[in-house]
Amino acid sequence: MTQPDMPTPPWERPPRRRTPARVPLTRERIVDAAYTVLDRDGYDRLSMRQVAAELGVAVSALYVHVRDKDELLQLMYTRMFEGYDVPEPDPEHWREQVKDFARQARERMLSHRDLPKLAMGHVPFTPELLPYVERLLAVFAAAGIPRHVLAISGDLLSTYINGFALEETVWQERYRESQGSWDKLREEINGYFASLPPDRFPNLVALADIMMDESNDYRFELGLEIILRGLASYIGEPEPGEEREEG
């Protein structure tokens, strides 16, 4: 007599393939993926489609959390400020406080590819970022910088930091493309300046031996010192029009 088929005992069955749990899509994950795309492909090739591909989702899924590419860029810009340390104003040490802030900002700018390009297209006047602006201005104000100079001090500093970091990233990109060395490039540039007609370019020829010799760190620090000395020179000066009113 044919024996009926018996069910396979559970312990002899092959294990079921489990579908991995889907990680919920959030703004944080979208911004993380956007930074991954930025580092890999650069600012000019960053797109919502690329970010969606990085996450393995349809582009339409992004728009549930992010309105459009402009909002995504703003979120990336806001992320840059997370953890910034802006200390309480100290009038006796305000220059060192500003230098520390600037160094921190430059370090962040260089932490991702093309980040200065992203930063230069936005201003920190959103509710999330205004406290950082307020605290930085408080450092300048405590030093006694007059209002008409104080009004542009923060923008002046950020323009310098962003512009300097942008130049650094442009040169880094050129190094990658040319696969050359900085020493060779420096020699070529210095040699070019030295070869110029001295009667037409006396200053360039005179500075040829040191024009490109200093490190970026040195150049950044010197530029920062020049800006701060300029701002300090206004401390104690009257506001425009005050002298005329007194007379």
Protein Blocks (a to p, Z undefined) as FASTA:
>chain_A
ZZddddddfklpccdddddddddddfklmmmmmmmmmmmnojklgcfklmmmmnopafkl
mmmmmmblmlmmmmmmmmmmgopacddddfklmmmmmmmmmmmmmmmmmmpghklmmmmm
pcckbfklmmmmmmmmmmmmmnopafklmmmmmmmmmmmmmmmmmmmmmmmmmmmmnopa
fklmmmmmmmmmmmpcfklmmmlmmmmmmmmmpcfklmmmmmmmmmmmmmmmmgopaceh
klmmmZZ
